Amino acid sequence: MEHVESLKIFARIGEAFNSPIDSLELLERTASTLVESFGLKGCHFRLLSRDQRILEHVAAWGLSHEFLDKGPVDAERSVAEALDGRTVMISDCAEDPRIQYPEAFAAEGITSLLTVPLSSRGQVLGVMRLFNGEGGRFSEEDLAILEVVASFCASAVVHSMFHDILANVTASIRESLDLDEVLDSIVRVIAEALRAKGCTIMLAEGRDATPQLRAFNGIDEATAECLVTTPCPATTRALAGEQVAILDIAEDPSAPTSDRFAREGVSSMLHTPLVVRDEVVGVLSVFTHHPYCFSEDELFLMSSVAEQCGLAVRNAQMYTTVKRRYDSVVDDFQQWFDHYHGLGVPAKKVNG
């Protein structure tokens, strides 16, 4: 591909990235640009499911509904090399055992497939799949361009995930004043949106109080309880108000010493303090399947999510206090009413 054509591709994709559109439309515009510029049969973006086993449909261009609906795509079988961060070329889709649905490929007129990983800071989130008909070839320059495009798309996906989390957490806080209900919703939303291994929230009632596990998702309760029952330097620092990221729990001495996390398949973790009125009231923790280095923007976004969690805690505490006072008033009135009528005083004397 000539340099002028390369610049045109980046100009069109850059325009999409700078426009006020959501990540789905951005990926669709990127797919259409690549299909047109490279003369492809189609382009498909898929993200790894939370359990890392299935590649889930996100956006596509140029492909029929029949092809897109052919069935679940097994991640390990289809793109094992791509999951290791490598671009993979399949020249003959009819004969290659990595193709899960060869009949569907043949019906769509696809003979070759290029899979480019969507990687962000060492973690593969999904793939960009480029489908060719007869005679389709990619030069070294083409591959370099496509890998840069995939990198841009991966960053856009990650930022979209974080902003979706922030919006959903805010909505959860508005929908309920029940603290346990809100916290359960928050850990579920974070784990699902980030496709993370899991998420937990621990709270500490008072500066010197022992933290308590209040919500968890994606890892079993016994493993989550290790954060409380087996304190480690990372948790202690988070409870002191510091945001702590651990890239590899197997190598970092500040990580939990329990091997339960390793057995759960946890590689990285991020602890973010929950702060209410300058006081740390708990810690929000996120766990990833593979080593992941959070960017400054992502750390800031997680801090914003934690701020909303802190707001939920404060609102729930206020609600609990008001409800306790209300229940106390009602109880006092009921006791007075029962006592008053127990004396046999006629109702007309109550009225004056």
N, C-alpha and C positions, 0 to 999 in steps of 0.2 A: 504494500500500500504506500502511495506517495505521501510525502510530508504534508502537503496541502490537504489531502483527504483526512489525514490524521488530525490535523488542527480543526477541521470541520466537525469531526466526531466529538472532540473535547469541547468545542464551542457549543454544540447543541446540547450535550449532556450537562455542561456547566450552566447553561441557561435554565435547565430543569432544576438543578440543585439550588439555584438562587431564586427560584420562584416559590410563592407561598402555597405549595401543594403538599399533600401527605405522602408518606413513604411508598404507599401502594402505587399511586399515580406516578411518582418519580421513577420507580422500577419499571413500570409499563412504558414510560417514555424512553427510558434507557434501552429497554428491550427492542422497541420499535426502531430506534436509531441504529442499533447494532445489526438488526435484520436487514435494514435498508442499505447500510453502508458496506456490509460484507456480503450481501447477496445470499443471506441464509434462508433456510426453510422456516426457522423459528428460533426463539430464545425463551428460556424458562428460568425463573428464579425460584429456588426451593430453600427452605430453612429446616434445620434439624429439629425434630421433635424434642420435647424436654427430656425424654429418656434416651436420646441420641440414636434411636433405632430406625426412625422413619424420616424421609425427606418430605416435608409438607409443602403443598403448593402455596405460593405467595402472589406471583405475577408472571404473565407470559404474553408473548406476541407472535402471531403467525401460525399458531398451532390450533388444530381443531378441538372442539369440545370432547369428541370421542377419544382423542389421544390423551388429553389432559385427565380424562376420567377413567383411564385404563386400569387403575388400581393403585394400592399403596406401593411406594417405592422404598425398597429396603436399602438403608444407607450403607451398610457394610458391604453388601454384594455389589451395589452399583458404583460406588465412588470411594472405595476403601483408601485408595491412594490420595484422593482429594481431601479426605478427612485428616490426612497427615500434612496437609498444606501444599500439595503438589498439583500442578495442572496436568490433566490426563486426556490423552487423545485416543479415541477408539475409531479406527479407520474402517472397520467392517462390522456394522451393527448386526448383520444377519448371522454372523458366525461367532462373535465374541461372547464368551460365557458370562461376562459382566453385565450384559444387556438382559434385563429381567423380563421384558415383554417384546421379543423380537418380531412377533406377528404385528403388533401395533406399530412398531417402527416401519415395517415394510409397507403397511397400509397407508402410512403417512408420507411415504416416499423419502424416508430418512435413511441414508447410507452410512453417515459418519457422525460422530458426536465428540465435542470438546467440552470438558468439565473444568471450570475454573473455581477454586475454593473462595468463599467469602470469609476472609479472615480478619479478625480485629484483635490486635495485641496478643498474638499467639494462639488465639482460640478460633477454631473454625465454626462459624455460625450456620453455614449452609453452602449452597453452590449456585453458580451461574452456568447453565447448560446451553450450549450453542449447537443447533442441529443443521446439518448440511445434506444436500442431495448429491447427485452424481458429480464427481470431480472436484468436490470442495476441498480446499487446502488452506492452511494457515502458515504464513511465513513467520520467521523469528520476530520481525517487527510487529506483525499482527498480534502475536502472543503477548508481547510486551505491552501493547496498547490495552488488550483485553484484561490483563492482570491489574493494570492501573485502574481501569474502570471498575473492576470487581472490588478493589480496595476502597474506592470512593463509595460504592454501594454498601459495602459492609459497615462503613462508618455511619452512613445515613440510617441504616437499619438499627444500629446500636443506639444512636441518639433518639430515634423514634421510639424505641422500647422504653427508654428512660422517661421521655416526656409523657408517654401513655401511662406509665406507672404513676407519675405525679398527678395526672388528671384523675386516674381511677382511685388513688388514695384519697384525694380531696373529696371525690364523690362519696366514698365510703364514710368519711367523717361526717358529711352532711346528712347521710341517710339514717344514721343511728347514733344514739348516745350511750349504748351499751358497750363498755370498753372491750370485753372479751370478743364480742361480735365484730367490732371494728378491727381489732388486732388480728383476728383470724383471717379477715378479709384482706388485710394489708399483706401478710406473709404469703397468702395464696396468689395475690395479684403480682407481687414482685417475682416470686419463683416462676410463675407461668409466663409472664411478659418477658423476662430475661432469659427464659429457658434454662434457668439455673438448676443446680442440683437441689438446693433447698434454701430456706430462709427461716430465721428465728427472731423472736423478740423477748428479751428479758427485762424485767422492771425491778427497781429497788426503791422501796418506800422509805425514804430518808437517807441522809448522807452515809451513815454507818450501817445501814440495813443490808442483810444478805440478799443478793439478787434472786429473783424467782423467775423460772421459765413461764411465760404467759401465752406464747403462741409459737407454733412451728409448722413447717410444711416441707415435704420432700425428703426429710430424714426422720428416722424413727425417734420416738420420745427419749429412749435411753441414751442415744447418741447426743441429742440436743441437751439433755440434762447434764452431760459432761462439762458443758460450758459453765455450769453453776457449781456442780459438786467437785470438779477438778479445776480450780482456778489456774489460769496461766497468765504470763506477763502481758499478752496481747489483750485479753479480756480486762485485766486490771487497768491497763492504760486507757482502754475505751471508757471504762467507768469513771476514769479521771478526766474525761473530756476530749481525748485524742482519737482521731479517726485512724484506724490501723488496718493496713492491707498486708496480707501474707500471700506471696506468690506460690510457695510450695510448702505445704504443712509438714512434709516429710523431712525438709532440710532446715526450716526456720526454728531456732530454739525458743522463740517466743510463742509458738503455736501450741495448742493443746497436746499434751504428751500421750493422751489416750489413742490407741490404734484403731478405735472405733470409727474415726473419721476416714481413715485409710480404707477400712473394710467397706464403708459406705460409698467409696468412690469419690471422695472429696479431694480436690487438689489445691484450690485457692480459697481464701476467705477474706471477707471485708467486714470489719466491725465499725459501725458508725454510732456515736453516742446520741441519745435522745435527751435534748435539753429543754427544760421548762423554767423560764425566769432565771436564767443563768445557773440552774442547778441540773446536774445530770440525773435523770430519773430511770435510765435504762440504756440498753444497747440493741441496735438493729444489726443483725448479722446475715450476710449473704454468702452462700457456698457454691463453688463452680465445679463442673466435672473435670475440666482441664485447666492447667495453669493460665491465669489471666492477669494481665497488668492493667489496672484501671488508670485511665487518663485523668488529667486534672479536671476536665469538663465532667467526666463521669463521677468523680469523687464529689464534685460540687453538686451534681444532680442528686446523688445519694444523700448528701447532707440536707438538700431541700426536702427529700422524701422523709428523712428522719425528723426534720422540723415539723412536718405535717403530722407525723406520728406523735411527737411531743404535744402538739395542739390537741390531738385526739385524747391523750392522757389527761391534759388539763381540763378539757370540756367534760370528760367522763367524771373526773374528780369533783368538779363543780356540780354536775348533775347529781352525783351520789350524795354530796353534802346537802343540797337543796331538798332532795327526796327524803333524806334522813330527818331533816327538820320538819318537813311536811308530815311524814309519818308520825313523828313525835307529837306534833300539834293534834293530829287526828286521834292518836292514842289518848292524849290528855283529855280531849273533848269527850271521847267515848267513856273514859273512866268517870268524868264529871257527870255525864248524862246518866250512866248506869247508877251512880251513887245518888244522884238527885232524885231519880224516879224510884230508887229503892227505898227512899224515905216516905214515899206515898204522897208527895206534895201534889195537889191538883194542878192540872195543866193551866187552868185559868189564872192561877197565882203567878205562873211563870210569865204570863203576858202582862202582868202589872197589877 
